[in-house]
Amino acid sequence: MNKRIMRPRYNAFTVARATLSRLHHRRILTAPNPSEGFDFICYMASKAKSINKALNDAVPLGTNPLVLKIREAMRFSLLSNGKRVRPVLCLAACELVGGHESTAMAAACAVEMIHASSLIQDDLPCMDDECLRRGKPTNHKIFGEDVAILTADAFISLAVTHTVAATSENVPPARVLRAVTEMMKAVGTDGLVAGQAADLEGERMRLEENNMGLEHLEFTHVHKTAALLEAAAVMGGILGGGCDEEIERLRSYARCVGLMFQVVDDVLDVTKSSKELGKTTGRDLIAGKLTYPRVMGVEKSREYAEKLNREAWEHLRGFDQDKVAPLLSLADYIVSRQN
Amino acid sequence: MNKRIMRPRYNAFTVARATLSRLHHRRILTAPNPSEGFDFICYMASKAKSINKALNDAVPLGTNPLVLKIREAMRFSLLSNGKRVRPVLCLAACELVGGHESTAMAAACAVEMIHASSLIQDDLPCMDDECLRRGKPTNHKIFGEDVAILTADAFISLAVTHTVAATSENVPPARVLRAVTEMMKAVGTDGLVAGQAADLEGERMRLEENNMGLEHLEFTHVHKTAALLEAAAVMGGILGGGCDEEIERLRSYARCVGLMFQVVDDVLDVTKSSKELGKTTGRDLIAGKLTYPRVMGVEKSREYAEKLNREAWEHLRGFDQDKVAPLLSLADYIVSRQN
């Protein structure tokens, strides 16, 4: 095997190159690097292709004119050019515990639906009032607020029914039920709802840069971002047939990755342009919103992201090296992403 | 046993007394009446009491200040003085197939949560823009639109996790999964979302009183109202351990009751005052909204409701007379309700 080292941080990497290089170096010195020689770009592209096809099949336009607009709005948000981080995480977790991609594909699509649902809601005028998302107008700008809100509901419903329908033949009902419960926990007051509520509350309070601020920020992001990434990984582990210990290690890994994801997001918001990200940037700063760069500065935020990445790797130590490579590379990809 | 005949149509009944009396008479002449001698008022009050307690326990305020507002908003909408028709239906269906009340109580609470969620959304400014519900200000009027939208999500999530948590010890996972799937189908594009989308579309189109209008109206109400009542009954049947045939008969019964519920709702909107209903009335008429009285007139609408009631009864023919009495009386109660 002569796979090239293609981890994304060696491609589009500009910002934290030096720090990450040190981190990479440290890893190589202390332990063999399981993601070494793994072609992550190729892996990610191949998974994204399968996921996009599955998402397209999961939401047909149908023939009923009375729900056509909802279906169009669902397809508009779901089939836009997202990074598919959550579904890839789900599939990679499933494969890590010995499951086949097809076993977790419905769940992978489901978490992307939940993600799409939460983005539609976050963008509403009464929430973050965004008009740009992934380089296109936001859902409510095109379909209207009423349709956007119903579309968000439709996604939550479909996420459950789609997962159940697609797994019922191959996965024991107890496992499907456990997976669905994980997903729905990530939606409510233990997940996205709590995160968005805390986010809105934080904006209202315009907290100062102190410890209370950091606690609030951590709560917001653990719930707003990490919870669904956690559900994605855990669902993959459950449906793939993982044992409890494997599932819990996937959970710990995903929590780190999820928080890291948001720290990086906050950094990108102050260091990148709207064009580069495909969404309005700098708004957090203008709104005086609590973010990691605001609380601890850009450089310390990057260091924190790297620390979380190391912890994420640590949680997966001891798994089969070939099987763990995608998840480790995914963590690297998230910490070094540029959009 | 000397139970008094206390069906509600003999109490608060004023509008369609003559017609319903004929219907009742016809039943008595053709077959023994299983709801005869059943004290429905007492039954409903007792069930509502258990349900209200269970609902109160299902949504504790909790200690986290960052989600406190969401919890308050959930409790505000969930614990208001609703009629609890859906949860009673769920419990009665469970008991009909031989299950105990406690087996289906979580599901009964869950359908009420879904109902509360849909009411919160329907009332939003971008939907029906209501400021009054059950005699109190609507959720968004008190907590703001952002919190109201998150509260609606939180209910959908909790409906699933609560049902799973409360049934996992006593009900086989395959049945719990089936029940949860029924509930989530009732939320999405096969249920509430489709109904509300069609309702909004109908308002936009301001259809004339023709056959196309009636078809549209039927689609709207089957999805907006009947789907969740159907899920309530079917969930009760599934969790109570019913066989497929029993569950399907419960489904057919509930579809009739659900559509009938909405026909009666439309009639009440034009014949009752806001004070009597605890919500703004006459708005459908003013908005030129498609309703049964508008399409077929008040009298024909009442006749249609009675026809649906007869059909509902028919679907439950052959069940044990004592066990079926609550569901038959519930149908009678809905057709004759005054608020």
Interface residues (C-beta under 8 A of the other chain):
Chain A: G62 N64 L66 V67 K69 I70 R71 Q121 L124 C126 M127 G144 E145 D146 V147 I149 L150 A152 D153 A154 I156 S157 L158 V160 T161 V164 A165 S168 P172 P173 A174 V176 L177 V180 T181 M184 K185 V187 G188 T189 G191 L192 V193 A194 Q196 A197 A198 L200 E201 H216 F219 T220
Chain B: G62 N64 L66 V67 K69 I70 R71 Q121 L124 C126 M127 G144 E145 D146 V147 I149 L150 A152 D153 A154 I156 S157 L158 V160 T161 V164 A165 S168 P172 P173 A174 V176 L177 V180 T181 M184 K185 V187 G188 T189 G191 L192 V193 A194 Q196 A197 A198 L200 E201 H216 F219 T220
